[in-house]
Amino acid sequence: MKYKFFFILTSLFFITLFASECKKHKPSNPVDQLPPETQIGANTFGCLINGEAFLPKGPSLSPILQCAYQYLNTNYSQGYFFQLSAGNKRNSSNVFGIGIFSDSLAIKEGVFTLNENQKRNAYGLYSRFQEQGNIVESTILYTKSNLSGQLIITKFDEINQIVAGTFWFNVVKSPGDTIKVTDGRFDMQFTK
């Protein structure tokens, strides 16, 4: 009886040990969870939101990662428009989004200040949609001139439609409640 108990206990120990080895190891440093900084059009995106890793995630049928750079000439808009947006649908009632945009501003390799959401500017966006019962709480926040950010385009290849770079920005949810988006990086193929 003693040996049978020891055998069962030992077997459970090894099963637990091997099962735990099969799980993916999540790096303890959130920056290590982000994709590497590349410039090949790998369609990668990641950043930290208040120190936590944010990566695009969601159902395969919904657009969770998009990038476009287009020239528009309409009655309402004229100029180059850049859009880089990523979504993370953590569950059916909690969706986060991060975006970098330009309005009537040509993009090239270099440094851009993320400023107000207005013409001839680049700006950052943080969004969160949370469903609680029948109520949907939405938060959409843009960078401002007094609390802005930075976009650094490290590669802009208009022929092969590749844009890569880094970014950071801050937005204010309420007085004393600043959301910090840091260590952002992307390597995207864009549509025209």
Disulfide bonds with the S-S distance in Angstrom:
none
